[in-house]
């Protein structure tokens, strides 16, 4: 996935957006725009690595980009997200970005309405017992996958074992992410407004 000369927009910072930006910077991307409606506490650091920080506005969203990386907190039914797709601009998640850039790893991804964190932690403990330092845990449980890629040199090393908690929001706009093991532990009505309906959520 060659992104070095691409124009990339990151919508929303938080921990996942920051991890995505750090990973993009690590692989040599120089044209990164962050659009954020809240105060950016990491502004000095981000500007020092060449990130352009802009407020969220129609003018910013209408600019030309090669790729958009969306924070999971941005509703998929947002008009500007639909507009990007109408213009043929790919919209992906931080999880998708990390998966595309990392060397091949062994992923166990766990989703569902309730019990994700408990199950993800249990799977991690089993992996750690079996594979030691090559076992990692992250995703919605606290550490973004992009951060794991950076921390454990997964851009260059392969064959690690990763237990990932994945929320419904993180699964939106997944394209190539294919864990070795995928688990849906349960589904009950939730996130209906965010997803635009129960069927969309399911």
Secondary structure in CASP SS format (residue, H / E / C, confidence):
PFRMAT SS
TARGET T0000
AUTHOR 0000-0000-0000
METHOD secondary structure of the structure
MODEL  1
X C 1.00
X C 1.00
X C 1.00
X C 1.00
X C 1.00
X C 1.00
X E 1.00
X E 1.00
X E 1.00
X E 1.00
X E 1.00
X C 1.00
X C 1.00
X H 1.00
X H 1.00
X H 1.00
X H 1.00
X H 1.00
X H 1.00
X H 1.00
X H 1.00
X H 1.00
X H 1.00
X H 1.00
X H 1.00
X H 1.00
X C 1.00
X C 1.00
X C 1.00
X C 1.00
X E 1.00
X E 1.00
X E 1.00
X E 1.00
X E 1.00
X C 1.00
X C 1.00
X C 1.00
X C 1.00
X C 1.00
X C 1.00
X C 1.00
X H 1.00
X H 1.00
X H 1.00
X H 1.00
X H 1.00
X H 1.00
X C 1.00
X C 1.00
X C 1.00
X E 1.00
X E 1.00
X E 1.00
X C 1.00
X C 1.00
X C 1.00
X H 1.00
X H 1.00
X H 1.00
X H 1.00
X C 1.00
X C 1.00
X C 1.00
X C 1.00
X C 1.00
X E 1.00
X E 1.00
X E 1.00
X E 1.00
X C 1.00
X C 1.00
X C 1.00
X C 1.00
X C 1.00
X C 1.00
X C 1.00
X C 1.00
X H 1.00
X H 1.00
X H 1.00
X H 1.00
X H 1.00
X H 1.00
X H 1.00
X H 1.00
X C 1.00
X C 1.00
X C 1.00
X E 1.00
X E 1.00
X E 1.00
X C 1.00
X H 1.00
X H 1.00
X H 1.00
X H 1.00
X H 1.00
X H 1.00
X H 1.00
X H 1.00
X C 1.00
X C 1.00
X C 1.00
X C 1.00
X E 1.00
X E 1.00
X E 1.00
X E 1.00
X E 1.00
X E 1.00
X C 1.00
X C 1.00
X C 1.00
X C 1.00
X H 1.00
X H 1.00
X H 1.00
X H 1.00
X H 1.00
X H 1.00
X H 1.00
X H 1.00
X H 1.00
X H 1.00
X H 1.00
X H 1.00
X H 1.00
X H 1.00
X H 1.00
X H 1.00
X H 1.00
X H 1.00
X H 1.00
X E 1.00
X E 1.00
X E 1.00
X E 1.00
X E 1.00
X C 1.00
X C 1.00
X C 1.00
X C 1.00
X C 1.00
X H 1.00
X H 1.00
X H 1.00
X H 1.00
X H 1.00
X H 1.00
X H 1.00
X C 1.00
X C 1.00
X C 1.00
X C 1.00
X C 1.00
X C 1.00
X C 1.00
X C 1.00
X C 1.00
X E 1.00
X E 1.00
X E 1.00
X E 1.00
X E 1.00
X C 1.00
X C 1.00
X H 1.00
X H 1.00
X H 1.00
X H 1.00
X C 1.00
X C 1.00
X C 1.00
X C 1.00
X C 1.00
X C 1.00
X C 1.00
X C 1.00
X C 1.00
X E 1.00
X E 1.00
X E 1.00
X E 1.00
X C 1.00
X C 1.00
X C 1.00
X C 1.00
X C 1.00
X C 1.00
X C 1.00
X H 1.00
X H 1.00
X H 1.00
X H 1.00
X C 1.00
X C 1.00
X H 1.00
X H 1.00
X H 1.00
X H 1.00
X C 1.00
END
